[in-house]
Amino acid sequence: MKLSIVVAFYNEEKMIEKTHSEISAQLQTMLTSSTIDAYELVYINDGSRDRTLDLMKEIAKTDNHVRFISFSRNFGREGAILSGLKYATGDAVMLMDGDLQHPPALIPKFVAAFKEGYDVVSGQRNREGESKQSTFFAKLFYRFSNRLMDVRLTDGISEFKLFSRKAVDTILALPEYNRFSKGIFSWIGFNEKVIPYKNHVREAGESKFGFKRSMNYAFQGIISFNDKPLRICIQFGLVCIGFALLYLLAMFVAYFVKPEILVSGYFTTLAAIILFSGVQLISIGVLGEYIGKIYYEVKRRPHYIVDETNIEKAKEDLVG
């Protein structure tokens, strides 16, 4: 079998050489032991502003297993994953991070699971070494998303995955512009094996997923895979209307039973205006998110733009 390893890098000048060294050493060992017959490394430079691209080119010159793609700017993790899957040629394709938080030592276990017949092999990390805040919000996201989304996500399972060629082709056949890989990988189904592993803390450089970006990513994922927020707006609106009718009925009865208790409704009016205005704004905001996604879908812009590459097929696509 031929194994493809896809790694996306964004401002990883401090880690790219070590990442390449450790992955290559593991793959060479597997090649020697005939665990695999051939391998390739597909590196994606996602518009880095440091020396990541220069180092990537130097690595590609000294290692003929390396095929690289450099974007014209930062298009994000989703575009990098998609391009890597598109240009990988292996019988199995494995996604890994460029900061060694996905340990290369686990590659043989993923390959062994693939040979057992699994089309999807996923790594599931624990949360040792993470801050309590990150752990809390991560668990909250998975609990909340699994109540709303049409697919089920498992805590600790990210993009550290291996796919069979059948699974890769299925993912590439999904044409949407607004991509949420966690959801897509779960949506395609296929027989999956989960491999647990200990969390590895970043050795150098800075995380590209801060709190704000993580929250935006989570919200986009929830919006991308269901229409329940729209239904919740409708249901919440109906509840508010129900309370308003009950309040009017109570005031109507009080008018005839104890008219003396009726006083100026300034506070009640103000509270009602604030409540219903908030409901309307939230509903408009949720509706706007869906309309915005439709807007990006109908423009049909590419998920990424290749600036430099040593992959002939990518060059042809760029020229075309």
Buried (B, 14 or more C-beta within 10 A) or exposed (E): BBBBBBBBBBBBBBBBBBBBEBBBEBBEEBBEEEBBEBBBBBBBBBBBEBBBBEBBBBBBEEEEBBBBBBBEEBBBBBBBBBBBBBBBBBBBBBBBBBBBBBBBEBBBBBBBBBEEEBBBBBBBBEBEEBEEEBEEBBEEBBEEBEEBBEBEBBBBBBBBBBBBBEBBEBBEEEEEBBBBBBBBBBBBEEEBBBBEBEEBEBEEBEEBEEEEEBEEBBBBBBBBBBEBBBEBBEEEBEEBEEEEEEEEEEEEEEEEEEEEEEEEEEEEEEEBEEEBEEBEEBBEEBEEBBEEBEEEEEEEEEBBEBBBBBBEEBEEBBEE
